[in-house]
Amino acid sequence: MAVALAALAVQPATAQEPEGLIGQVYVIEAQAGAEQQWEDAYKRHVEWHRAQNDSWGWPVWQIITGERAGRYVIGTFGHEWTDLDRGDFGSRDRADARTNQNRYAAATSVEIWRRRPELSRPPEGEMPAMAIAYYNTLHQGMLGPYSAAVRKINEAITAADWGVGYYRNVIVNSGDDPRVVRWLSRPSWADFESPEPSFPAMLADAYGQEETTAILETLARTVRDSRSEIWAYRADLSYVP
């Protein structure tokens, strides 16, 4: 949905691998005390999309942990750069958003994500009830070494069929210090249990202890800081064509 910018193409409300690599993520904070008004207005905007027979889906999540708890996340994925302009449809979308939910929004931030397929293990099945979003801010110039280490980790996880699926994306508009987000599927609370064997043991099984130590040291050297959030899927706010 348009929040402050034009509406963009979106990943369907399943966790299947999208075709394009570009995504855009809106994070919306409702005005204090106006959360229900924002949700009601957003549902009216969803109905506008339904009336337009919009072919794009618009999944919505709500952050339930961390310093941004309570905010809404609207993500659109699977695009080429050329998809990001919807012309007249985008103009009408923005106008309807201004009439509806934008009146109750206190703040909106926008991130452009570029998916890294070689660093991802796409989830299977329907959109999960929850997800964990891990944000890593890297030291300047360290995206290359970080990616090389993570690629080895991804290959080991895939070979061992360890844990559930995830996408890894580089945030394009993050400035000089690269930011990477890993979005992990969590179909239920039971899926938050750490799989066996442990992560270090799984890596050691794949590469031996010496190379495992080198991989983990590379991560420690390249990552400046990290944070994580749990997101809950809001089917009642999402638009599925």
N, C-alpha and C positions, 0 to 999 in steps of 0.2 A: 504494500500500500504506500502511497505517497505520504510522507510525514512532513518533510520540508522540501524534499527534492522529488524529481520524477520517479514514478514507479518503475521498477526494473524487473527483468525476468527472474524467476525463482526456482529453486529446487523443489520438485514435487514433495508432497507430504509423506514421502517414504525415504528411507535411508539408502536408496540405490545410488550408484555412481553417476553423478551428473556429467554431461558431455563437455561443457566448457570449463575453463579454469578460473574465471573471474566471478567473484561474488561481492555483494555489498550488504553490510550489516548495519542496521539502525538500532540504537539503544535509546529508549524513551523513558524519561522520568515524568510521571504524572505530578500535577500540582498536589501539594500536601492536602489531604482531606478530599481530593477530587478523583481518587482512583476509580471509583465506581462510575463516575460521570465519564471519565476517559474511556473505560471499557465499553460503556453503552454507546458512546459516540463512535468508537472504533467498529463496533458491530454494525452500525448504520453504514459506515464506509465499506465494510465487507459486502453488505447487500448491494451497494453501488457497483462493486466489481462483479457481483453475481448478475446484476441486471445488464451489464455490458458484455456478458458472456466472456469474461477475461479468461484466456487460455493458460495464464500463469497461476501457479499456486502461491499462497502466502502463509507459510507456517510462522507461528508466534510462540515464543517461550517467555517464561518469567524467571528472573534470577531469584533464587531462594536462599543463597548463602553469600557471605562476603560483604564488602563495603557497598556494593551496588544492589544489595538485596531489595526486591520489590520492583525493580525496573523491568521493562518489557524489551524483548529482543525480537526484531523482525529481520530475517535473513533471506537474501535472494542469491541463488548460486547457479552454477552451470552455464555461465555466459561467456561469450566472446566480448571483446571491448566494443565491437560495433553494435551489440545488443543494448547498450546502456542509454539509448535515446529512443523514447517511444513517441516523439512528435506530439501530435494533437491529443492523443490518448493521455500522454503524460501531463499535458497542460490541464486537461479536464480532471485528471486524477488529483493533481495538486489543489485545484479549486475545491473539489469535494472534501479533501482532507482539511483545508482551512475552515470550511463550514462546520466540520464535525470535530474530530479528535484534537486538532492542533490547538483549539481554544483551551484545552485542559492539560496541555503539556508544559512542564516547567523547563525541561531541557531535552535536547536531542543531539546525539553524536552519531557520526557516520564513519564507518571504516570500509576500505576496499580490501578484500582478501584475494590472494592468488593461491589456488590450491596447488600443492606439490604431490602429484600422484605417486612419485617414487618414494615418498616419505609417509605414505598413507596406507591404511588397510581398510578399505571401504566396508562399513557395516552392511549387514544383510537384513532384509525384512522391512517391516513397517517402521514409521517414525517412532523412536523409543519414547517411553513416558518421561525419561530424564536423560540428561547428558552432563558431563563434566567438561568445562572449558578451562584448559591450562594456558596461561599467557606467559611466554618467556621473552624478556627483553635482553637482547644480546649486546655485547660490547661492540663498538663500531669496528667494522671490517671483519667480523667473525662469523658472518653467515655461511661462508664456504666451509671452514673447518667444522662448524656445528652441523651443517647438512651432511657432510661426509660421515660423521659419527652417527647421526640419527639414521642415515641410510643403512648402516650396518645393523643397528638395533632393529629397524623395520624388517630387514631381511631375516633376522633371527626370530622375531616374533611370528612372522608369516610362516616360516619353516616349522616352527614348533606349535603353530595354531594356539598361541598363548593369549588368553584374554579375549576381550570383545573388540569390535572394529572401531576405527577412528579415522578422521581426516586431519591432515596437518596443512596449515595455510600460513603464508607470509602476509603480514599486513602491509600493503603497498604504501599507504600514506602515514607511515610511522616515524618519519624523520630520519636523522642520521643513524640512530641506534636501531637496528632491525628488531622487529617484534614478530614472534611466531605464536600462533594459537593452535593447540591440538584439541579437537572436539571429539570426545569419547562417548560412544553410545552406552547408556545404562537403562536397559528395559525395565528393571525393577531395583528395589533397594538391595535385594540379595546379590545383585551383580556388582555391588560396591565391594564385596569381599575380594581380597587379593587372591589371584589364582596361584596354584601350585604347579611347579616349583616357584620360588621367589624370583623376582626380576633379575637380581645378580646371578642367581644359580642358573636361570635360563640362558643368560648371556654366556656364562662360563661353559655350559654344555655345548654351546655353538662355537665358541672361539677360544676356549681355554682361559685360564686365570690371567695370564700376562696381558693378552690383548683386551680382555674385558676391563682390566684396570686402566689401560690406555684410553679406551673409549669413554669410560666414566670420568677420567681426568680431563679429557677434551671438553665434555659437557660442563664440568665445573669451571673450566678456564674461559669458556665462551659465553656462558649465561651470566648476565649481570644481576637480574632479579626475576622472581617468578611469583605468580599468584594463581589462584584457582577459584572457580565458581561452579555451583550446581545450578543447572537450568531445568525447569519443569515445562514440558510441552503443554500449551494451552489450545487444545482442540476447539474449545468454544470460541476462540478469537481467530482461529486460522481459517483461511479460505482455500478450499480444495475444489478445483474445476470439476 
